[in-house]
Structure formats: structure tokens, C-alpha cells
Amino acid sequence: MKGVVVRSNGLWNTERGDLWAVIVVGAAVALGSVWSIIMSLIEIVPNSDVPVRVQLVGETFDLPIGPDGAPVEAGVDEITVHVSDLPVASHVSAMGAAIVPSLAVIAVAVCVLLLCRNLLRGEFFSRTNTRLVITTSMVIAFGWVITLLFTVMASNGALAQIEARPVYESVQFHLDWYAVLAAMAVGALGAAFHAGERMQRDTEGLV
């Protein structure tokens, strides 16, 4: 049936070039994320001057950003504290907060690379592609949640270690709505792939 022929012909010219470009960029992003993980582990594993991000709200500090280094009052919504000899739980959380986002990026890149490979082969609406898209959505969502949890635990441990009691009341963790919206958008795309897969199966059954 002619309606199914497009599945075996694949994408050519511009479309194939676009997919190859995505593959190259995805591979570069994955390699960059691996390098980021290595550098983060080198910085955090020794447990000496570990950088820990702390998100704040309504906090002001005098920063030396005026003329000749004069202090100027400025609102600060995020600081990075460097702490040594973190407790085990806080140390592990600091590592998790640093490497989980990169691991999520690598997982998403792998799913996208596999999806592009299948599209280059002319395989569009298939069960494999649907699973790849849905997996991408789940990785984005769970990666964001796990990163947030590790960030909370690491920042609380770091502030307790340096006894920064005046800052505790200003600590507030911001929701990354971009990650939520991205997960929802990719999830909707997965639903579209599933519908296309079912329609293609029904069409092939009519042959």
C-alpha cells in the first residue's frame, strides 16, 4: 500500500542533513557532559572546599562592586559556599547535585541519537521510537526531581557545617518550570508517536 511506502524510503537531502546535524550536536553534548562529571568529581570527592549552591530569597549583601571596590547593597538570590569535611550524607548529596544533571543530559542525548538513527533508517512510528520519546520525558522529569532533592540536602548540610544560622530563614528552593514544561512537551510528543504507531498498525492491517 502506498501509504506505508514512506516508512521504508527514509528521509533524504535536507531532512537527512538535519538529522545528522542533531546526531553530531548530541554526541558533542554527551561528551561535554562526561567531561563535566569528571571535573565535578575531581572538585568534590576530596571533600575540601566543596562548592555548594544555596538559593535565597529576600536577602541583601554589601558587595564590593562600587567605584574603587566600594560596597553596594545588592539583592542576592543564589550563593555558592565552599565547605570542607562535609558529613557523608551531605557530601554524597553535593556529588549528586553536581552530576545528576549531566547524567540526565547524557541519557537524553542517547535517546535522541537512537531516535535519529531510527528515523534515518526510515523507521518513524514504531514501538521503539515511542519508548525512546517517553523515556526522554521521564529522564527530564526524574532528573529534575532528583537534582532538587540532592540540592536541598547538600545546601542544608553545608549551612549547618558553617553554622550560617542567619541565612536559614532566607533559604528557598526555586522550581525550574522549564524542566517541567520540557517534560510535558516531550511526553505529549510521545503520545503523538504512540497514536501514529497505532494508526500505522491499523493501516498495515488493511493491506
N, C-alpha and C positions, 0 to 999 in steps of 0.2 A: 504494500500500500504506500502511495507516495507521501502521505502524511508522516510516515515514520522514517523516510529516507534521510531526512536532515540529521538524524541521530548518528548515522554512520559516516556522513560526509565530513563532519568536524567543522572547525572554524578556519577560515583562510585569510590571507593578506592582513588587513588592519586588525581584525579580531584576534588572529593568532599572535600578531606582534604585540598587542596589548597584554595578552595572557603571558607571553614570555617576559614582558617588562615587569609584570606583577611577580613572576617567579624570581626574577633577578633581585628585585627590591625586597621581596620576602626573605630570600636567602641572606641578603645583606643584613636585614633587621635581626634575623635569628642569630647570625654570627656576632653582631654587635651586642645582643642581649647576653650571649655566652660570655663575652669579654666583660660586660658589666657585672655579671655574677662573680667572676673570678676576682675582679678588683674589689668588689664589696666584701667578699670573704677574706681577702688579704687584709682589708682595713678593719674588719670586725672580729675575726676569730681570735687574735691575740688578746682581746678584752682590755685594750689600753687606748684611751681617748676614742672610745666608740661614739660615732656621730648618731644622735637620736633626734628625730624630728618631733616637735611638740607644737600642736596647733592651739592658738589662743583666740580670745575674743574680748574686745574692750580693754586691751592692755596697752599702755603707753610707756615708752622708754626714751631717755635722753640719748640720742645718737650723735656722734661727732661728725656731722655732715654739713655743718655751717661753715662760714668763712674761717680759714685757718684752723679747721677742726673744732670749731665752737659747737657745743652741744645744742641739739634742736629736738624738741619733743615730737615724737612720731608714733603713730599707731602701728602696732605690730600684730600680725595675725598668724605668724609662724616663726619659731626659732629652732635652731639646732644646737643642742647641748652636747658636749664631749665628756663622756663619763668613763672612768676606768673601774675595773673589778666589779662589774655588774653581777648580781646573783644569776644562777644558772637559768632560771625561767626568763628573766629579763634579757639575758644575753642571747638565748635562743630566739626570743621574740624579735630582738633587734636584727638578727640574721634573717628571720622570716620576713620582716617588713621590708628588708632591703632586696631579697632575692625572689620572693614570690611574684612581684610584678613582672620581673624579667622572665621567670619560668612561664607565666601566663602568656607573655608575648611570644615566646618560643613555641608554645603549644598552639596558639592561634596561627602563627606563621606556618607551622607544619600542616595544619588543617587546610589553610588556604593554598599551599603548594600542592597538596594532594588533590584538592578540588580543581585547580588549574590543570594539573596533569590529566585528570579525567575529562575535562572539557576539551583539551587538545586532542584527545582520543575520540572525540565525538560522543562522549557519554554525558548526557545532560541530566534528565530527570531519572535518577536511579536511586535505589535504596542507600547505596554507599554515599552518594553526594548529599542526600538528605541527612544522613547521620553525621557527616562532616560539618554541615552548616549548624545543626543542632548542638553538636559538641562544641563548636566555636562559641555559640551563645552561652553555653553552660560554663565554659572556661572563663569567659569575661565576667560573668556574674559571681562565680565562686572565687575567682582570683581577687575580685574587688572586696568581697566579704572577708576573706582570709587575711588580706593585706590590712584591712581596717582593724581586725582583731589583734593582729600582731603589733600594729602601730600603737593601739591603746595600751597593750600590756608593756611594750617597750618604753613608752613615754612615762607611764606611771612608775615603772621601776627606776627609770633614770632620775625623775624628780625626787623620788624617795631617797635615792642614793646620795644626791647632793643636798637633800633637805631644803628644797625650794618651796617651802610652805606658802609664801605669799603668792606664788603663781598658780597654786592648785585651783583656786576659785575661778581663774581665767581660762583654764583648760577646757577646750570644746573641740569635738571632732566633727569636721565638715563632711557632709555626704557628697560624694562625687557623682552628681547626676549624669554626667557624660557617660560614665561606665554603665549606669542603669539603662539609659536610653540606647546605648550601643547594644547591650544585651537584648533589649526588647526588639530593636530593629532587626538584628540578626536572627532572633527567634521567629519573627514574622516572616523573614526570608526562608527560614527552614520550613515553616508551614506552607509557604508557596511551593517550595520544592516537593514537599510531600503531596500536595494537591496535583502538581504536574506529573509526578510519578504515577499516581493513581489513574489520572486521565490517560497517560500513555499506555498503562497496562490495559485499561479498558479498550483503547483504540486498537492495540495489537491483538486483543481477543476477538475483534471483529473481522480480522483478516481471514 
